Amino acid sequence: MQGTSTLFARLFGMSMVAIVVAHVVAYFWFQKYGMGPPHSPTLDESGRLIAHPPPNTPPMAFLVIQFISIIAVAWWGARLLSRPIRQFSEAAERLSENLDSEPLEETGPRESRQAAHIFNRMQQRIRQQVRQRSQMLGAVSHDLRTPLSRMKLRIEQVDDLKLQSQMRQDLDDMISMLDATLSYLHEQRTCEAVQLYDVQALVESLCENAQDHGDDISTRGHCRPLLVQPIALRSCLSNLIDNALRYGGATLVDLRDSASQVTIRIIDHGPGIEASLRETVFEAFYRVEGSRNRNSGGVGLGMTLARDAVMRLGGSITLEETPGGGLTAVVSFKRV
Protein backbone atom coordinates (compact mmCIF):
# COMPACT_ATOMS: atom_id res chain seq x y z
CA MET A 1 0.00 0.00 0.00
CA GLN A 2 2.97 2.34 0.49
CA GLY A 3 3.53 2.58 -3.29
CA THR A 4 0.08 4.12 -3.81
CA SER A 5 1.07 7.14 -1.69
CA THR A 6 3.95 8.21 -3.95
CA LEU A 7 3.72 11.25 -6.19
CA PHE A 8 4.29 9.05 -9.24
CA ALA A 9 1.38 6.76 -8.33
CA ARG A 10 -0.96 9.68 -7.75
CA LEU A 11 -0.02 11.43 -11.01
CA PHE A 12 -0.38 8.17 -12.93
CA GLY A 13 -3.69 7.35 -11.26
CA MET A 14 -5.18 10.78 -11.89
CA SER A 15 -4.07 10.69 -15.52
CA MET A 16 -5.59 7.25 -16.01
CA VAL A 17 -8.90 8.25 -14.41
CA ALA A 18 -9.17 11.32 -16.61
CA ILE A 19 -8.28 9.35 -19.73
CA VAL A 20 -10.68 6.48 -18.98
CA VAL A 21 -13.58 8.88 -18.30
CA ALA A 22 -12.86 10.77 -21.52
CA HIS A 23 -12.76 7.53 -23.53
CA VAL A 24 -15.97 6.20 -22.02
CA VAL A 25 -17.77 9.42 -22.87
CA ALA A 26 -16.30 9.43 -26.37
CA TYR A 27 -17.21 5.79 -26.95
CA PHE A 28 -20.89 6.30 -26.09
CA TRP A 29 -20.93 9.49 -28.14
CA PHE A 30 -19.64 7.61 -31.18
CA GLN A 31 -22.13 4.81 -30.56
CA LYS A 32 -24.99 7.30 -30.76
CA TYR A 33 -23.81 9.94 -33.21
CA GLY A 34 -21.03 8.29 -35.19
CA MET A 35 -17.51 9.46 -35.81
CA GLY A 36 -18.28 12.52 -37.89
CA PRO A 37 -20.87 15.21 -38.47
CA PRO A 38 -24.29 14.13 -39.78
CA HIS A 39 -24.55 13.69 -43.57
CA SER A 40 -26.67 16.10 -45.62
CA PRO A 41 -29.51 14.53 -47.64
CA THR A 42 -28.39 13.52 -51.16
CA LEU A 43 -30.70 12.98 -54.18
CA ASP A 44 -29.93 11.00 -57.32
CA GLU A 45 -30.73 12.17 -60.91
CA SER A 46 -34.35 11.04 -60.61
CA GLY A 47 -34.83 12.93 -57.35
CA ARG A 48 -34.88 9.94 -55.07
CA LEU A 49 -33.18 10.13 -51.67
CA ILE A 50 -29.91 8.23 -51.45
CA ALA A 51 -29.71 6.29 -48.18
CA HIS A 52 -26.49 6.64 -46.17
CA PRO A 53 -24.95 3.88 -44.15
CA PRO A 54 -25.41 4.07 -40.38
CA PRO A 55 -22.78 6.01 -38.38
CA ASN A 56 -19.50 4.19 -37.92
CA THR A 57 -18.20 3.34 -34.45
CA PRO A 58 -14.52 2.72 -33.70
CA PRO A 59 -13.60 -0.99 -33.80
CA MET A 60 -12.74 -2.64 -30.48
CA ALA A 61 -9.16 -3.49 -31.58
CA PHE A 62 -8.52 0.18 -32.25
CA LEU A 63 -9.84 1.12 -28.81
CA VAL A 64 -7.63 -1.49 -27.11
CA ILE A 65 -4.49 -0.37 -28.93
CA GLN A 66 -5.28 3.26 -28.21
CA PHE A 67 -5.94 2.52 -24.54
CA ILE A 68 -2.63 0.64 -24.15
CA SER A 69 -0.74 3.44 -25.87
CA ILE A 70 -2.27 6.04 -23.59
CA ILE A 71 -1.41 3.96 -20.51
CA ALA A 72 2.23 3.84 -21.62
CA VAL A 73 2.34 7.58 -22.28
CA ALA A 74 0.64 8.36 -18.94
CA TRP A 75 3.08 6.11 -17.08
CA TRP A 76 6.08 7.74 -18.74
CA GLY A 77 4.71 11.24 -18.15
CA ALA A 78 3.92 10.63 -14.49
CA ARG A 79 7.36 9.13 -13.89
CA LEU A 80 9.02 12.05 -15.65
CA LEU A 81 7.07 14.61 -13.60
CA SER A 82 7.75 12.84 -10.29
CA ARG A 83 11.45 12.29 -10.99
CA PRO A 84 12.67 15.64 -9.51
CA ILE A 85 10.77 15.03 -6.27
CA ARG A 86 12.24 11.53 -6.03
CA GLN A 87 15.73 12.91 -6.61
CA PHE A 88 15.26 15.57 -3.93
CA SER A 89 14.08 12.92 -1.48
CA GLU A 90 17.08 10.67 -2.19
CA ALA A 91 19.49 13.61 -1.94
CA ALA A 92 17.99 14.71 1.38
CA GLU A 93 18.34 11.17 2.75
CA ARG A 94 21.98 11.03 1.64
CA LEU A 95 22.61 14.42 3.23
CA SER A 96 21.09 13.29 6.53
CA GLU A 97 23.52 10.37 6.64
CA ASN A 98 26.62 12.09 5.23
CA LEU A 99 27.26 15.81 4.83
CA ASP A 100 29.91 15.03 2.22
CA SER A 101 27.49 13.18 -0.05
CA GLU A 102 27.39 13.89 -3.78
CA PRO A 103 25.54 17.10 -4.74
CA LEU A 104 22.27 16.97 -6.63
CA GLU A 105 22.48 17.12 -10.43
CA GLU A 106 21.22 20.47 -11.72
CA THR A 107 19.33 19.15 -14.74
CA GLY A 108 15.77 19.12 -16.03
CA PRO A 109 13.25 21.96 -16.28
CA ARG A 110 14.10 25.43 -15.01
CA GLU A 111 12.23 24.95 -11.74
CA SER A 112 14.05 21.66 -11.08
CA ARG A 113 17.43 23.19 -11.87
CA GLN A 114 16.73 26.13 -9.58
CA ALA A 115 15.59 23.90 -6.71
CA ALA A 116 18.64 21.63 -7.16
CA HIS A 117 20.96 24.65 -7.15
CA ILE A 118 19.42 25.97 -3.93
CA PHE A 119 19.63 22.50 -2.35
CA ASN A 120 23.34 22.23 -3.24
CA ARG A 121 24.03 25.69 -1.83
CA MET A 122 22.26 24.70 1.38
CA GLN A 123 24.40 21.57 1.61
CA GLN A 124 27.58 23.60 1.12
CA ARG A 125 26.58 26.07 3.83
CA ILE A 126 25.71 23.32 6.30
CA ARG A 127 29.00 21.55 5.58
CA GLN A 128 30.93 24.80 5.99
CA GLN A 129 29.20 25.70 9.26
CA VAL A 130 29.78 22.23 10.73
CA ARG A 131 33.41 22.30 9.64
CA GLN A 132 33.98 25.75 11.12
CA ARG A 133 32.33 24.73 14.38
CA SER A 134 34.40 21.56 14.59
CA GLN A 135 37.61 23.44 13.82
CA MET A 136 36.85 26.10 16.41
CA LEU A 137 35.98 23.62 19.16
CA GLY A 138 38.91 21.41 18.21
CA ALA A 139 41.33 24.34 18.33
CA VAL A 140 40.00 25.53 21.69
CA SER A 141 40.13 22.02 23.14
CA HIS A 142 43.66 21.49 21.83
CA ASP A 143 44.99 24.86 22.98
CA LEU A 144 43.56 24.42 26.48
CA ARG A 145 45.70 21.34 27.03
CA THR A 146 48.88 23.42 27.27
CA PRO A 147 47.89 25.67 30.20
CA LEU A 148 46.20 22.74 31.93
CA SER A 149 49.38 20.71 31.67
CA ARG A 150 51.38 23.62 33.16
CA MET A 151 48.86 23.91 36.00
CA LYS A 152 49.17 20.21 36.66
CA LEU A 153 52.93 20.63 37.11
CA ARG A 154 52.57 23.68 39.31
CA ILE A 155 50.13 22.10 41.75
CA GLU A 156 52.94 19.76 42.79
CA GLN A 157 54.34 22.75 44.66
CA VAL A 158 51.22 23.04 46.83
CA ASP A 159 52.03 22.01 50.39
CA ASP A 160 48.47 21.08 51.39
CA LEU A 161 48.24 17.46 50.20
CA LYS A 162 44.45 17.37 50.40
CA LEU A 163 44.13 20.54 48.32
CA GLN A 164 46.76 19.21 45.93
CA SER A 165 44.79 16.00 45.44
CA GLN A 166 41.56 17.89 44.80
CA MET A 167 43.18 20.22 42.30
CA ARG A 168 44.82 17.29 40.52
CA GLN A 169 41.47 15.53 40.29
CA ASP A 170 39.83 18.63 38.82
CA LEU A 171 42.58 18.99 36.23
CA ASP A 172 42.34 15.32 35.32
CA ASP A 173 38.59 15.72 34.80
CA MET A 174 39.11 18.74 32.56
CA ILE A 175 41.75 16.97 30.49
CA SER A 176 39.49 13.94 30.15
CA MET A 177 36.67 16.16 28.94
CA LEU A 178 38.96 17.79 26.39
CA ASP A 179 40.11 14.38 25.14
CA ALA A 180 36.50 13.23 24.87
CA THR A 181 35.57 16.42 23.01
CA LEU A 182 38.35 15.91 20.48
CA SER A 183 37.28 12.30 20.03
CA TYR A 184 33.67 13.39 19.56
CA LEU A 185 34.62 15.96 16.91
CA HIS A 186 36.76 13.39 15.16
CA GLU A 187 33.85 10.96 15.07
CA GLN A 188 31.63 13.63 13.51
CA ARG A 189 34.17 14.39 10.77
CA THR A 190 34.79 10.77 9.92
CA CYS A 191 33.36 9.69 6.55
CA GLU A 192 33.64 5.92 6.13
CA ALA A 193 32.60 3.65 3.30
CA VAL A 194 29.93 1.03 3.94
CA GLN A 195 31.08 -2.57 3.61
CA LEU A 196 29.99 -6.09 4.51
CA TYR A 197 31.34 -6.70 8.01
CA ASP A 198 31.36 -9.59 10.49
CA VAL A 199 29.43 -8.05 13.40
CA GLN A 200 29.62 -11.20 15.51
CA ALA A 201 33.43 -11.28 15.27
CA LEU A 202 33.56 -7.61 16.31
CA VAL A 203 31.37 -8.24 19.38
CA GLU A 204 33.39 -11.28 20.40
CA SER A 205 36.63 -9.32 19.97
CA LEU A 206 35.41 -6.43 22.14
CA CYS A 207 34.24 -8.86 24.83
CA GLU A 208 37.54 -10.75 24.80
CA ASN A 209 39.47 -7.50 25.21
CA ALA A 210 37.28 -6.59 28.19
CA GLN A 211 37.77 -10.05 29.69
CA ASP A 212 41.53 -9.64 29.38
CA HIS A 213 41.19 -6.58 31.63
CA GLY A 214 39.31 -8.62 34.22
CA ASP A 215 35.77 -7.52 33.32
CA ASP A 216 32.81 -9.88 33.68
CA ILE A 217 31.26 -9.96 30.22
CA SER A 218 29.87 -12.68 27.96
CA THR A 219 28.09 -13.05 24.59
CA ARG A 220 25.31 -15.18 23.18
CA GLY A 221 23.52 -15.53 19.86
CA HIS A 222 24.73 -15.35 16.28
CA CYS A 223 24.74 -12.75 13.54
CA ARG A 224 25.51 -12.91 9.84
CA PRO A 225 27.70 -10.21 8.21
CA LEU A 226 25.99 -6.85 7.81
CA LEU A 227 26.54 -3.78 5.62
CA VAL A 228 27.95 -1.20 8.05
CA GLN A 229 30.74 1.31 8.61
CA PRO A 230 33.18 -0.79 10.69
CA ILE A 231 34.84 2.07 12.59
CA ALA A 232 31.51 3.68 13.43
CA LEU A 233 30.05 0.36 14.60
CA ARG A 234 33.11 -0.40 16.72
CA SER A 235 32.88 3.06 18.31
CA CYS A 236 29.18 2.54 19.09
CA LEU A 237 29.49 -0.92 20.65
CA SER A 238 32.70 -0.06 22.47
CA ASN A 239 31.09 2.94 24.20
CA LEU A 240 27.95 0.97 25.11
CA ILE A 241 29.96 -1.95 26.51
CA ASP A 242 32.26 0.40 28.46
CA ASN A 243 29.23 2.16 29.98
CA ALA A 244 27.60 -1.14 30.91
CA LEU A 245 30.78 -2.44 32.56
CA ARG A 246 31.47 0.85 34.33
CA TYR A 247 28.02 1.38 35.80
CA GLY A 248 26.46 -2.08 35.79
CA GLY A 249 29.25 -4.55 36.42
CA ALA A 250 28.54 -7.95 34.84
CA THR A 251 27.41 -7.50 31.23
CA LEU A 252 25.84 -9.70 28.57
CA VAL A 253 25.87 -8.90 24.84
CA ASP A 254 22.99 -10.63 23.08
CA LEU A 255 22.91 -10.95 19.26
CA ARG A 256 19.66 -11.56 17.40
CA ASP A 257 19.53 -11.92 13.64
CA SER A 258 16.55 -12.15 11.31
CA ALA A 259 15.79 -11.66 7.63
CA SER A 260 14.79 -8.01 8.17
CA GLN A 261 17.06 -6.69 10.94
CA VAL A 262 19.91 -7.28 13.37
CA THR A 263 19.45 -6.47 17.06
CA ILE A 264 22.29 -6.14 19.56
CA ARG A 265 21.40 -5.92 23.26
CA ILE A 266 23.95 -4.84 25.87
CA ILE A 267 22.46 -6.01 29.17
CA ASP A 268 23.64 -5.11 32.67
CA HIS A 269 22.16 -5.44 36.16
CA GLY A 270 23.40 -2.19 37.66
CA PRO A 271 21.42 0.70 39.16
CA GLY A 272 19.81 1.48 35.79
CA ILE A 273 18.38 4.83 34.68
CA GLU A 274 14.94 6.26 35.31
CA ALA A 275 12.59 6.14 32.35
CA SER A 276 12.29 9.95 32.28
CA LEU A 277 16.08 10.31 31.90
CA ARG A 278 16.78 7.63 29.30
CA GLU A 279 16.52 10.04 26.40
CA THR A 280 18.44 12.78 28.18
CA VAL A 281 21.57 10.66 28.65
CA PHE A 282 22.23 10.90 24.91
CA GLU A 283 22.93 14.62 25.28
CA ALA A 284 26.60 15.59 25.24
CA PHE A 285 28.30 15.85 28.66
CA TYR A 286 25.14 14.86 30.53
CA ARG A 287 25.61 12.59 33.53
CA VAL A 288 22.90 11.01 35.66
CA GLU A 289 23.32 11.99 39.27
CA GLY A 290 24.26 9.10 41.53
CA SER A 291 25.05 6.51 38.88
CA ARG A 292 27.53 8.67 36.94
CA ASN A 293 30.09 10.62 38.89
CA ARG A 294 33.71 11.60 38.64
CA ASN A 295 34.83 8.43 40.39
CA SER A 296 33.35 6.31 37.59
CA GLY A 297 35.63 7.92 35.04
CA GLY A 298 32.97 9.02 32.56
CA VAL A 299 32.60 12.53 31.14
CA GLY A 300 29.14 12.11 29.59
CA LEU A 301 30.02 11.59 25.91
CA GLY A 302 29.88 7.81 25.60
CA MET A 303 26.16 7.60 24.86
CA THR A 304 26.33 10.63 22.56
CA LEU A 305 29.07 9.01 20.50
CA ALA A 306 27.13 5.76 20.40
CA ARG A 307 23.93 7.38 19.11
CA ASP A 308 25.79 9.45 16.51
CA ALA A 309 27.48 6.30 15.21
CA VAL A 310 24.18 4.40 15.04
CA MET A 311 22.48 7.26 13.21
CA ARG A 312 25.26 7.35 10.62
CA LEU A 313 24.59 3.66 10.03
CA GLY A 314 20.85 4.23 9.63
CA GLY A 315 20.02 2.27 12.79
CA SER A 316 18.34 3.06 16.09
CA ILE A 317 19.31 2.87 19.74
CA THR A 318 17.03 2.78 22.76
CA LEU A 319 17.41 2.16 26.47
CA GLU A 320 15.19 -0.29 28.35
CA GLU A 321 14.95 -1.60 31.88
CA THR A 322 16.52 -5.00 32.36
CA PRO A 323 14.12 -7.56 33.86
CA GLY A 324 15.18 -7.90 37.49
CA GLY A 325 16.89 -4.50 37.51
CA GLY A 326 19.52 -2.80 35.40
CA LEU A 327 19.76 -1.20 31.97
CA THR A 328 19.61 -2.71 28.47
CA ALA A 329 20.85 -0.79 25.45
CA VAL A 330 19.12 -2.03 22.28
CA VAL A 331 20.83 -1.32 18.95
CA SER A 332 18.94 -2.27 15.78
CA PHE A 333 19.99 -2.21 12.12
CA LYS A 334 17.79 -3.01 9.15
CA ARG A 335 19.07 -5.44 6.56
CA VAL A 336 19.08 -3.92 3.10
ZAMARGU-4260 file (C-alpha; in steps of 0.2 Angstrom, whole numbers, plus 5000, padded with zeros to 4 digits):
<rodrens>
0) 5000/5000/5000 | 5015/5012/5002 | 5018/5013/4984 | 5000/5021/4981 | 5005/5036/4992
5) 5020/5041/4980 | 5019/5056/4969 | 5021/5045/4954 | 5007/5034/4958 | 4995/5048/4961
10) 5000/5057/4945 | 4998/5041/4935 | 4982/5037/4944 | 4974/5054/4941 | 4980/5053/4922
15) 4972/5036/4920 | 4955/5041/4928 | 4954/5057/4917 | 4959/5047/4901 | 4947/5032/4905
20) 4932/5044/4909 | 4936/5054/4892 | 4936/5038/4882 | 4920/5031/4890 | 4911/5047/4886
25) 4918/5047/4868 | 4914/5029/4865 | 4896/5032/4870 | 4895/5047/4859 | 4902/5038/4844
30) 4889/5024/4847 | 4875/5037/4846 | 4881/5050/4834 | 4895/5041/4824 | 4912/5047/4821
35) 4909/5063/4811 | 4896/5076/4808 | 4879/5071/4801 | 4877/5068/4782 | 4867/5080/4772
40) 4852/5073/4762 | 4858/5068/4744 | 4847/5065/4729 | 4850/5055/4713 | 4846/5061/4695
45) 4828/5055/4697 | 4826/5065/4713 | 4826/5050/4725 | 4834/5051/4742 | 4850/5041/4743
50) 4851/5031/4759 | 4868/5033/4769 | 4875/5019/4779 | 4873/5020/4798 | 4886/5030/4808
55) 4902/5021/4810 | 4909/5017/4828 | 4927/5014/4831 | 4932/4995/4831 | 4936/4987/4848
60) 4954/4983/4842 | 4957/5001/4839 | 4951/5006/4856 | 4962/4993/4864 | 4978/4998/4855
65) 4974/5016/4859 | 4970/5013/4877 | 4987/5003/4879 | 4996/5017/4871 | 4989/5030/4882
70) 4993/5020/4897 | 5011/5019/4892 | 5012/5038/4889 | 5003/5042/4905 | 5015/5031/4915
75) 5030/5039/4906 | 5024/5056/4909 | 5020/5053/4928 | 5037/5046/4931 | 5045/5060/4922
80) 5035/5073/4932 | 5039/5064/4949 | 5057/5061/4945 | 5063/5078/4952 | 5054/5075/4969
85) 5061/5058/4970 | 5079/5065/4967 | 5076/5078/4980 | 5070/5065/4993 | 5085/5053/4989
90) 5097/5068/4990 | 5090/5074/5007 | 5092/5056/5014 | 5110/5055/5008 | 5113/5072/5016
95) 5105/5066/5033 | 5118/5052/5033 | 5133/5060/5026 | 5136/5079/5024 | 5150/5075/5011
100) 5137/5066/5000 | 5137/5069/4981 | 5128/5086/4976 | 5111/5085/4967 | 5112/5086/4948
105) 5106/5102/4941 | 5097/5096/4926 | 5079/5096/4920 | 5066/5110/4919 | 5071/5127/4925
110) 5061/5125/4941 | 5070/5108/4945 | 5087/5116/4941 | 5084/5131/4952 | 5078/5120/4966
115) 5093/5108/4964 | 5105/5123/4964 | 5097/5130/4980 | 5098/5113/4988 | 5117/5111/4984
120) 5120/5128/4991 | 5111/5124/5007 | 5122/5108/5008 | 5138/5118/5006 | 5133/5130/5019
125) 5129/5117/5032 | 5145/5108/5028 | 5155/5124/5030 | 5146/5129/5046 | 5149/5111/5054
130) 5167/5112/5048 | 5170/5129/5056 | 5162/5124/5072 | 5172/5108/5073 | 5188/5117/5069
135) 5184/5130/5082 | 5180/5118/5096 | 5195/5107/5091 | 5207/5122/5092 | 5200/5128/5108
140) 5201/5110/5116 | 5218/5107/5109 | 5225/5124/5115 | 5218/5122/5132 | 5229/5107/5135
145) 5244/5117/5136 | 5239/5128/5151 | 5231/5114/5160 | 5247/5104/5158 | 5257/5118/5166
150) 5244/5120/5180 | 5246/5101/5183 | 5265/5103/5186 | 5263/5118/5197 | 5251/5110/5209
155) 5265/5099/5214 | 5272/5114/5223 | 5256/5115/5234 | 5260/5110/5252 | 5242/5105/5257
160) 5241/5087/5251 | 5222/5087/5252 | 5221/5103/5242 | 5234/5096/5230 | 5224/5080/5227
165) 5208/5089/5224 | 5216/5101/5211 | 5224/5086/5203 | 5207/5078/5201 | 5199/5093/5194
170) 5213/5095/5181 | 5212/5077/5177 | 5193/5079/5174 | 5196/5094/5163 | 5209/5085/5152
175) 5197/5070/5151 | 5183/5081/5145 | 5195/5089/5132 | 5201/5072/5126 | 5183/5066/5124
180) 5178/5082/5115 | 5192/5080/5102 | 5186/5061/5100 | 5168/5067/5098 | 5173/5080/5085
185) 5184/5067/5076 | 5169/5055/5075 | 5158/5068/5068 | 5171/5072/5054 | 5174/5054/5050
190) 5167/5048/5033 | 5168/5030/5031 | 5163/5018/5016 | 5150/5005/5020 | 5155/4987/5018
195) 5150/4970/5023 | 5157/4966/5040 | 5157/4952/5052 | 5147/4960/5067 | 5148/4944/5078
200) 5167/4944/5076 | 5168/4962/5082 | 5157/4959/5097 | 5167/4944/5102 | 5183/4953/5100
205) 5177/4968/5111 | 5171/4956/5124 | 5188/4946/5124 | 5197/4963/5126 | 5186/4967/5141
210) 5189/4950/5148 | 5208/4952/5147 | 5206/4967/5158 | 5197/4957/5171 | 5179/4962/5167
215) 5164/4951/5168 | 5156/4950/5151 | 5149/4937/5140 | 5140/4935/5123 | 5127/4924/5116
220) 5118/4922/5099 | 5124/4923/5081 | 5124/4936/5068 | 5128/4935/5049 | 5139/4949/5041
225) 5130/4966/5039 | 5133/4981/5028 | 5140/4994/5040 | 5154/5007/5043 | 5166/4996/5053
230) 5174/5010/5063 | 5158/5018/5067 | 5150/5002/5073 | 5166/4998/5084 | 5164/5015/5092
235) 5146/5013/5095 | 5147/4995/5103 | 5164/5000/5112 | 5155/5015/5121 | 5140/5005/5126
240) 5150/4990/5133 | 5161/5002/5142 | 5146/5011/5150 | 5138/4994/5155 | 5154/4988/5163
245) 5157/5004/5172 | 5140/5007/5179 | 5132/4990/5179 | 5146/4977/5182 | 5143/4960/5174
250) 5137/4963/5156 | 5129/4951/5143 | 5129/4955/5124 | 5115/4947/5115 | 5115/4945/5096
255) 5098/4942/5087 | 5098/4940/5068 | 5083/4939/5057 | 5079/4942/5038 | 5074/4960/5041
260) 5085/4967/5055 | 5100/4964/5067 | 5097/4968/5085 | 5111/4969/5098 | 5107/4970/5116
265) 5120/4976/5129 | 5112/4970/5146 | 5118/4974/5163 | 5111/4973/5181 | 5117/4989/5188
270) 5107/5003/5196 | 5099/5007/5179 | 5092/5024/5173 | 5075/5031/5177 | 5063/5031/5162
275) 5061/5050/5161 | 5080/5052/5160 | 5084/5038/5147 | 5083/5050/5132 | 5092/5064/5141
280) 5108/5053/5143 | 5111/5054/5125 | 5115/5073/5126 | 5133/5078/5126 | 5142/5079/5143
285) 5126/5074/5153 | 5128/5063/5168 | 5115/5055/5178 | 5117/5060/5196 | 5121/5046/5208
290) 5125/5033/5194 | 5138/5043/5185 | 5150/5053/5194 | 5169/5058/5193 | 5174/5042/5202
295) 5167/5032/5188 | 5178/5040/5175 | 5165/5045/5163 | 5163/5063/5156 | 5146/5061/5148
300) 5150/5058/5130 | 5149/5039/5128 | 5131/5038/5124 | 5132/5053/5113 | 5145/5045/5103
305) 5136/5029/5102 | 5120/5037/5096 | 5129/5047/5083 | 5137/5032/5076 | 5121/5022/5075
310) 5112/5036/5066 | 5126/5037/5053 | 5123/5018/5050 | 5104/5021/5048 | 5100/5011/5064
315) 5092/5015/5080 | 5097/5014/5099 | 5085/5014/5114 | 5087/5011/5132 | 5076/4999/5142
320) 5075/4992/5159 | 5083/4975/5162 | 5071/4962/5169 | 5076/4961/5187 | 5084/4978/5188
325) 5098/4986/5177 | 5099/4994/5160 | 5098/4986/5142 | 5104/4996/5127 | 5096/4990/5111
330) 5104/4993/5095 | 5095/4989/5079 | 5100/4989/5061 | 5089/4985/5046 | 5095/4973/5033
335) 5095/4980/5015
</rodrens>
